[in-house]
Amino acid sequence: MLYMIGLGLGDAKDITVKGLEVLRRCSRVYLEAYTSVLTVGKEVLEEFYGRKLILADREEVEQEANNILKDADISDVAFLVVGDPFGATTHSDLILRATKLGIPYRVIHNASIMNAVGCCGLQLYRFGETVSVVFWTDTWRPESFFDKVKKNRQNGVHTLCLLDIKVKEQSLENLIKGRKIYEPPRYMSVNQAAQQLLEIVQNQRIRGEEPVTEETLCVGLARVGAEDQKIAAGTLQQMCTVDLGGPLHSLIITGGSLHPLEMEMLSLFSIPENSSESQSIDGL
C-alpha cells in the first residue's frame, strides 16, 4: 500500500499518532522536500520517527514517480508531506499513478496552511480563491494571479497568498548546459511579496483600476504552527518592512469589510502606529 502522510506545520512532533504508527512499519519512507518545509531538518525527523528518510525532490516525484511506487503493491511505502497530503496537485498525481498500477493507497491527513491561517482571527469561510505569488525575474514578472485577488475583493472575501519556495533550482546557464548544479534555497518573505504587489497596484492604477491600494489591510504570517510563529496586521505598505523573521511566510489580503470579531482579533496583531515598521510583532 502507498500511504500519504501529512506531517503538519511545526516540527517532528506534529505528525499524528496514526501517521507515526504507519510510518514505522513501512519498508520505505519518502520525504517530499520541495512544496514546503518544517522548522526542523531531515536528521531531526529521522531521530524522532526512528526511520531513515529518502528525500524526494520535484524531479523525482513528477518525472520518476515509478521509483517511489516500486514494489508498493507487495509492501508498504510511505510518502511524507509537510502540511496535508493534498496541499499540492503533485500529490494527487502520485495517487492517480498508483491507482493505474493497481496499488491501493490510504491518506492520513494533518493541518495545513489552508486551515491554520485561521489563527490570525479571519474566519475561514470568508476566504476566496487562494493564489500563489512567485519570485519575479528581470524578464518574467507575472501579474495574472491578481485577477483572482480583484475578484475576491469584489466579493468581499479574503485572499490567502502562498509565497514562492525555490528549492533545488538550477540557474538558466546550468540548465542549458545540463550541469547538475543547484542554487541555494530561497523562500519569499512577506516583505518581498508586498513589494511586488505594490508594483502591480501601481500598474493597475495606471489602467484606471484600484481594487487594492497601499492602505489595504493585510496580514503577514510566519512559521504558522511553530512555537515562534508571528502574525502582523497592517497596511500593504507596512507589510513591505515589518520583520517577521525566518521562513515560511504567508500573506493575506483582506476582502474589505470585516466581521466585528475579525476586527477584534486582528487588533491583537496590529503593528503599533508609533513604532518603526521594521519592528517584530509577537504572534501570540
C-alpha positions as CSV (number, residue, x, y, z in Angstrom):
1,M,0.0,0.0,0.0
2,L,1.0,3.6,-0.6
3,Y,0.5,5.8,2.5
4,M,0.3,9.5,2.0
5,I,1.0,11.0,5.4
6,G,0.7,14.7,6.4
7,L,3.3,16.0,8.8
8,G,1.5,19.2,10.0
9,L,3.2,22.6,10.0
10,G,5.6,22.8,13.0
11,D,8.2,20.2,13.9
12,A,8.7,16.5,14.1
13,K,6.0,16.1,16.8
14,D,3.2,17.4,14.7
15,I,2.7,14.1,12.9
16,T,-0.4,12.3,14.1
17,V,-0.2,9.1,16.3
18,K,-1.8,7.2,13.4
19,G,0.7,8.6,10.9
20,L,3.7,7.7,13.1
21,E,2.4,4.2,13.7
22,V,2.0,3.6,9.9
23,L,5.4,5.2,9.0
24,R,7.3,3.0,11.4
25,R,6.1,-0.2,9.8
26,C,6.7,0.8,6.1
27,S,9.5,-0.7,4.1
28,R,10.5,2.7,2.6
29,V,9.7,6.2,3.7
30,Y,10.0,9.2,1.4
31,L,10.0,12.8,2.5
32,E,8.7,15.3,-0.1
33,A,11.1,18.2,0.0
34,Y,10.0,20.9,-2.3
35,T,6.4,22.2,-1.8
36,S,7.0,23.2,1.9
37,V,9.4,22.7,4.8
38,L,9.2,22.1,8.5
39,T,11.1,24.1,11.1
40,V,13.5,21.1,11.7
41,G,15.7,19.2,9.3
42,K,15.7,15.7,8.0
43,E,18.0,14.4,10.7
44,V,15.7,15.5,13.5
45,L,12.8,13.9,11.8
46,E,14.7,10.6,11.4
47,E,15.6,10.6,15.1
48,F,12.1,11.2,16.2
49,Y,10.5,8.8,13.7
50,G,13.1,6.1,14.2
51,R,13.4,5.6,10.5
52,K,15.7,6.6,7.7
53,L,14.0,9.0,5.2
54,I,14.6,9.2,1.5
55,L,14.4,12.8,0.2
56,A,12.1,13.1,-2.8
57,D,12.6,16.3,-4.8
58,R,10.4,17.8,-7.6
59,E,12.1,15.9,-10.4
60,E,11.8,12.5,-8.7
61,V,8.1,13.0,-7.7
62,E,7.0,14.5,-11.0
63,Q,9.2,12.6,-13.5
64,E,10.4,9.4,-11.8
65,A,7.3,8.6,-9.6
66,N,7.6,4.9,-10.6
67,N,10.7,4.7,-8.4
68,I,8.6,5.7,-5.4
69,L,5.9,3.3,-6.3
70,K,8.2,0.4,-6.9
71,D,7.0,-2.7,-5.0
72,A,4.3,-0.7,-3.3
73,D,1.9,-3.5,-4.4
74,I,3.6,-6.1,-2.3
75,S,5.0,-3.9,0.6
76,D,4.1,-0.6,2.4
77,V,5.6,2.6,1.2
78,A,5.1,6.0,3.0
79,F,5.2,9.4,1.3
80,L,5.5,12.2,3.8
81,V,4.2,15.7,3.0
82,V,4.6,18.8,5.1
83,G,1.1,20.1,6.0
84,D,-1.6,18.0,4.4
85,P,-1.0,15.5,1.6
86,F,-3.5,17.3,-0.7
87,G,-1.9,20.7,-0.3
88,A,-0.3,20.4,-3.8
89,T,-1.6,18.9,-7.0
90,T,1.6,16.9,-7.4
91,H,0.4,14.6,-4.7
92,S,-2.9,13.9,-6.4
93,D,-0.9,12.9,-9.5
94,L,1.0,10.3,-7.4
95,I,-2.2,8.7,-6.3
96,L,-3.5,8.6,-9.8
97,R,-0.3,6.9,-10.9
98,A,-0.6,4.4,-8.1
99,T,-4.2,3.6,-9.0
100,K,-3.3,2.9,-12.6
101,L,-0.7,0.4,-11.4
102,G,-3.2,-1.3,-9.2
103,I,-1.6,-0.1,-6.0
104,P,-4.0,0.7,-3.1
105,Y,-3.5,3.9,-1.2
106,R,-4.5,5.5,2.1
107,V,-4.3,9.1,3.2
108,I,-3.6,10.3,6.7
109,H,-4.5,14.0,7.0
110,N,-2.9,16.7,9.1
111,A,-3.1,20.5,9.5
112,S,-2.1,22.7,6.5
113,I,-1.7,26.4,6.0
114,M,-5.1,26.4,4.2
115,N,-6.9,26.0,7.5
116,A,-4.2,27.1,10.0
117,V,-4.4,30.7,8.7
118,G,-7.5,31.0,11.0
119,C,-5.0,31.7,13.8
120,C,-5.0,35.3,12.8
121,G,-8.7,35.7,13.5
122,L,-10.0,35.9,10.0
123,Q,-12.9,33.5,9.5
124,L,-12.1,30.6,7.2
125,Y,-15.4,30.6,5.4
126,R,-14.8,34.2,4.4
127,F,-11.8,33.3,2.2
128,G,-12.0,33.2,-1.6
129,E,-9.7,31.6,-4.1
130,T,-6.1,31.1,-2.9
131,V,-3.2,32.5,-5.1
132,S,0.5,31.8,-5.5
133,V,3.0,34.7,-5.6
134,V,6.2,33.8,-7.4
135,F,9.6,35.4,-7.4
136,W,9.9,37.9,-10.2
137,T,13.0,37.9,-12.5
138,D,14.3,40.6,-14.8
139,T,12.4,39.1,-17.7
140,W,9.4,37.4,-16.1
141,R,7.0,39.5,-13.9
142,P,3.6,37.8,-14.0
143,E,0.6,39.6,-12.7
144,S,-2.2,37.2,-13.9
145,F,-2.9,35.9,-10.4
146,F,-4.0,39.4,-9.4
147,D,-7.3,38.9,-11.3
148,K,-8.2,36.4,-8.6
149,V,-7.4,39.0,-5.9
150,K,-9.6,41.5,-7.6
151,K,-12.5,39.0,-7.9
152,N,-12.1,38.1,-4.2
153,R,-12.1,41.8,-3.2
154,Q,-15.3,42.4,-5.3
155,N,-16.9,39.5,-3.5
156,G,-15.8,40.8,-0.1
157,V,-13.7,37.8,0.7
158,H,-10.1,37.4,1.8
159,T,-7.2,36.2,-0.3
160,L,-4.6,33.8,1.0
161,C,-1.3,34.3,-0.9
162,L,1.1,31.4,-0.8
163,L,4.6,32.7,-1.2
164,D,7.2,31.1,-3.5
165,I,9.7,28.5,-2.4
166,K,12.8,27.8,-4.6
167,V,14.5,24.5,-3.5
168,K,17.0,22.6,-5.7
169,E,16.6,25.1,-8.6
170,Q,19.1,25.5,-11.4
171,S,20.3,28.7,-12.9
172,L,19.4,29.2,-16.6
173,E,23.0,28.8,-17.6
174,N,23.4,25.5,-15.7
175,L,20.1,24.3,-17.0
176,I,21.1,24.9,-20.6
177,K,24.5,23.3,-20.1
178,G,23.0,20.3,-18.4
179,R,25.0,20.8,-15.2
180,K,23.5,19.4,-12.0
181,I,24.5,22.5,-10.0
182,Y,21.8,23.9,-7.9
183,E,21.1,27.4,-6.4
184,P,20.8,28.0,-2.7
185,P,17.3,27.6,-1.3
186,R,15.2,30.8,-1.4
187,Y,11.9,31.5,0.5
188,M,9.8,34.5,-0.4
189,S,9.2,36.8,2.6
190,V,6.1,38.9,3.3
191,N,8.3,41.9,2.6
192,Q,9.2,40.7,-0.9
193,A,5.6,39.7,-1.8
194,A,4.3,43.1,-0.6
195,Q,6.8,45.0,-2.7
196,Q,5.9,43.0,-5.8
197,L,2.2,43.6,-5.1
198,L,2.7,47.3,-4.7
199,E,4.2,47.4,-8.2
200,I,1.1,45.6,-9.5
201,V,-1.1,48.1,-7.6
202,Q,0.7,50.9,-9.4
203,N,0.2,49.2,-12.8
204,Q,-3.5,48.7,-12.1
205,R,-3.8,52.4,-11.1
206,I,-2.4,53.4,-14.5
207,R,-5.1,51.3,-16.2
208,G,-7.7,53.0,-14.1
209,E,-8.3,50.2,-11.7
210,E,-7.8,50.3,-7.9
211,P,-9.1,47.1,-6.3
212,V,-6.2,47.2,-3.8
213,T,-4.2,50.2,-2.6
214,E,-1.2,50.8,-0.4
215,E,-3.6,51.2,2.5
216,T,-5.5,47.9,2.1
217,L,-5.5,45.9,5.3
218,C,-3.3,42.8,5.1
219,V,-2.0,40.1,7.5
220,G,1.5,38.7,7.4
221,L,2.1,35.3,8.9
222,A,5.4,33.4,9.6
223,R,6.1,29.9,10.7
224,V,2.4,29.1,11.4
225,G,2.2,26.1,13.8
226,A,5.6,26.6,15.2
227,E,6.3,27.8,18.8
228,D,7.8,31.1,17.4
229,Q,5.0,31.8,14.9
230,K,4.4,35.5,14.2
231,I,1.5,37.4,12.9
232,A,1.3,41.1,11.9
233,A,-1.8,43.1,10.8
234,G,-1.3,46.3,8.9
235,T,-1.5,48.0,5.5
236,L,0.1,46.6,2.4
237,Q,2.7,49.4,2.6
238,Q,3.6,48.3,6.2
239,M,4.0,44.7,5.0
240,C,7.0,45.9,3.0
241,T,9.1,46.5,6.1
242,V,7.6,44.5,9.0
243,D,10.1,42.0,10.4
244,L,8.5,38.5,10.8
245,G,11.8,36.6,10.9
246,G,12.7,33.4,9.0
247,P,10.5,31.3,6.7
248,L,8.0,30.1,5.8
249,H,5.8,33.2,5.3
250,S,2.2,33.7,4.0
251,L,0.3,36.9,3.2
252,I,-3.5,37.6,3.4
253,I,-5.1,40.5,1.6
254,T,-8.4,41.1,3.4
255,G,-11.7,41.4,1.5
256,G,-12.7,44.8,2.6
257,S,-15.5,44.7,5.2
258,L,-14.6,42.7,8.3
259,H,-16.8,41.0,10.8
260,P,-16.6,42.7,14.2
261,L,-14.9,39.5,15.7
262,E,-12.4,39.6,12.9
263,M,-11.6,43.2,13.7
264,E,-11.2,42.5,17.3
265,M,-8.9,39.5,16.7
266,L,-6.7,41.4,14.2
267,S,-6.3,44.2,16.8
268,L,-4.2,41.7,18.8
269,F,-1.6,41.6,16.0
270,S,-1.7,45.2,14.7
271,I,1.5,47.0,14.0
272,P,1.9,49.8,16.6
273,E,1.5,53.2,15.0
274,N,4.3,54.8,17.0
275,S,6.8,52.0,16.2
276,S,9.1,51.7,13.2
277,E,7.6,49.4,10.6
278,S,10.5,47.1,10.9
279,Q,9.7,46.1,14.5
280,S,9.0,42.5,15.1
281,I,5.4,41.6,16.0
282,D,4.9,38.8,18.5
283,G,2.4,36.2,17.3
284,L,0.5,35.1,20.4
